[in-house]
């Protein structure tokens, strides 16, 4: 399976799922299934104690559907991994990704390689949500996928569509 080697798989995953980076960092292979991913924990960095906490920001768990594009990415990542129960995305040393380190070393380069001006890593979430809304997916469904309320989707992501035409009845 051929991949774009300039974009780290972690970044591609964020763009394809709209998940929070802390959810992707904590994702384990035990929660990756043929038709869905279960997000049920987050990586908490910079806080003493356990680096992984149960639950997501807004709920105990959430299911995200796996489409063909995401399945191909996960199969490629899995083919590079020898631990079927460990973390999906790891540092080159096989440890949990450190988000600050990842941002400093890889994020800016990935954007540059894609010809995109610098923005925060969290923008991958905004991009996913915006593209889903532009594709006509209902805000309540997008909200369920990303772990928000429809109100949050409307408040923060659903801008006014300037290309709308008044329908004729």
C-alpha positions as CSV (number, residue, x, y, z in Angstrom):
1,X,0.0,0.0,0.0
2,X,1.6,3.3,-1.1
3,X,1.4,6.3,1.3
4,X,2.3,9.9,1.1
5,X,5.5,9.7,3.1
6,X,5.8,13.4,3.7
7,X,2.7,13.5,5.9
8,X,3.1,11.7,9.2
9,X,0.4,9.0,9.6
10,X,-0.6,10.7,12.9
11,X,-1.4,13.9,11.0
12,X,-3.3,12.1,8.3
13,X,-5.3,10.3,11.1
14,X,-6.2,13.6,12.7
15,X,-7.5,15.0,9.3
16,X,-9.5,11.8,8.6
17,X,-11.2,11.6,12.0
18,X,-11.4,15.1,13.5
19,X,-10.5,13.6,16.8
20,X,-8.7,15.5,19.5
21,X,-4.9,15.0,19.4
22,X,-5.0,13.7,22.9
23,X,-7.5,11.0,21.8
24,X,-5.3,9.9,18.9
25,X,-2.2,9.8,21.1
26,X,-3.9,7.5,23.6
27,X,-5.6,5.2,20.9
28,X,-4.7,1.6,21.3
29,X,-5.0,-1.2,18.7
30,X,-7.6,-2.9,21.0
31,X,-10.0,-0.1,20.1
32,X,-9.5,-0.3,16.3
33,X,-12.1,-2.5,14.6
34,X,-12.9,-3.2,10.9
35,X,-15.9,-0.8,10.9
36,X,-15.2,1.6,13.8
37,X,-12.8,3.0,16.2
38,X,-13.7,3.4,19.9
39,X,-12.2,6.5,21.5
40,X,-12.4,5.9,25.3
41,X,-9.2,7.5,26.7
42,X,-7.0,10.5,26.4
43,X,-3.3,11.3,26.8
44,X,-2.7,13.9,29.5
45,X,0.7,15.3,29.1
46,X,2.6,17.6,31.5
47,X,0.6,16.4,34.5
48,X,2.2,14.2,37.1
49,X,0.8,10.7,37.4
50,X,-0.9,8.4,34.8
51,X,-0.4,9.7,31.3
52,X,-3.6,8.1,30.0
53,X,-7.0,8.8,31.5
54,X,-10.2,7.0,30.9
55,X,-13.0,8.7,28.9
56,X,-12.9,11.6,26.4
57,X,-13.3,15.3,27.1
58,X,-17.1,15.1,26.8
59,X,-18.2,11.4,27.3
60,X,-17.0,8.0,28.5
61,X,-16.5,6.8,24.9
62,X,-17.4,7.4,21.3
63,X,-17.5,5.3,18.2
64,X,-16.2,6.6,14.9
65,X,-17.0,4.9,11.6
66,X,-14.0,3.7,9.5
67,X,-14.2,4.5,5.8
68,X,-12.0,3.1,3.1
69,X,-9.4,5.9,3.3
70,X,-9.1,5.5,7.1
71,X,-8.9,1.7,6.9
72,X,-6.0,1.9,4.4
73,X,-4.1,4.3,6.7
74,X,-4.7,2.0,9.7
75,X,-3.6,-1.1,7.7
76,X,-0.4,0.7,6.7
77,X,0.3,1.8,10.3
78,X,-0.5,-1.7,11.5
79,X,1.9,-3.2,9.0
80,X,4.7,-1.2,10.6
81,X,3.9,-2.1,14.1
82,X,4.8,-5.3,16.0
83,X,2.6,-4.8,19.1
84,X,-1.1,-5.6,18.3
85,X,-2.3,-4.3,21.7
86,X,-0.1,-1.2,22.0
87,X,-0.5,2.4,21.0
88,X,-1.4,3.0,17.4
89,X,0.8,6.1,17.1
90,X,4.2,6.0,18.8
91,X,7.4,8.0,18.9
92,X,10.4,6.6,16.9
93,X,11.6,5.1,20.2
94,X,8.3,3.2,20.5
95,X,6.9,5.4,23.4
96,X,3.8,7.5,23.7
97,X,3.9,10.5,21.4
98,X,4.8,13.8,23.1
99,X,2.6,16.4,21.5
100,X,4.9,19.3,22.1
101,X,7.8,17.4,20.6
102,X,5.7,16.3,17.6
103,X,4.6,19.9,17.0
104,X,8.2,21.2,17.1
105,X,9.7,18.5,14.9
106,X,7.0,17.4,12.5
107,X,3.9,19.5,12.3
108,X,5.4,22.6,10.7
109,X,7.3,20.5,8.2
110,X,4.1,18.5,7.3
111,X,2.3,21.8,6.6
112,X,5.1,23.2,4.6
113,X,5.3,20.0,2.5
114,X,1.5,20.3,1.9
115,X,1.9,24.0,0.9
116,X,-0.3,25.1,3.9
117,X,0.5,28.2,6.0
118,X,1.3,27.5,9.6
119,X,-1.7,26.9,11.9
120,X,-2.3,25.0,15.2
121,X,-2.4,21.2,15.1
122,X,-6.0,21.4,16.5
123,X,-7.0,22.9,13.1
124,X,-7.1,19.3,11.8
125,X,-10.3,18.9,13.8
126,X,-11.7,22.2,12.4
127,X,-10.9,21.1,8.9
128,X,-12.6,17.7,9.3
129,X,-15.7,19.2,10.8
130,X,-15.9,21.9,8.1
131,X,-15.4,19.4,5.3
132,X,-18.1,17.2,6.7
133,X,-20.6,20.1,6.9
134,X,-19.7,21.2,3.4
135,X,-20.3,17.6,2.2
136,X,-23.9,17.9,3.5
137,X,-23.5,15.7,6.6
138,X,-25.9,16.9,9.3
139,X,-24.4,18.8,12.2
140,X,-25.8,16.3,14.7
141,X,-24.0,13.4,13.0
142,X,-20.7,15.3,12.8
143,X,-21.1,16.2,16.5
144,X,-21.6,12.5,17.4
145,X,-18.5,11.6,15.4
146,X,-16.2,14.2,17.0
147,X,-17.7,14.3,20.5
148,X,-19.4,17.7,20.5
149,X,-22.9,18.9,20.7
150,X,-24.7,20.2,17.5
151,X,-24.8,23.6,19.3
152,X,-21.0,23.6,19.5
153,X,-20.7,22.6,15.8
154,X,-23.0,25.5,14.8
155,X,-21.4,28.0,17.2
156,X,-17.7,27.2,16.2
157,X,-17.6,25.5,12.9
158,X,-20.7,26.1,10.7
159,X,-20.0,29.4,9.0
160,X,-22.5,31.2,6.8
161,X,-22.6,29.7,3.3
162,X,-22.1,32.5,0.8
163,X,-23.1,30.4,-2.2
164,X,-26.6,29.6,-1.1
165,X,-29.5,30.4,-3.4
166,X,-33.1,30.9,-2.3
167,X,-35.0,27.9,-3.5
168,X,-38.0,28.3,-5.8
169,X,-41.2,26.7,-4.7
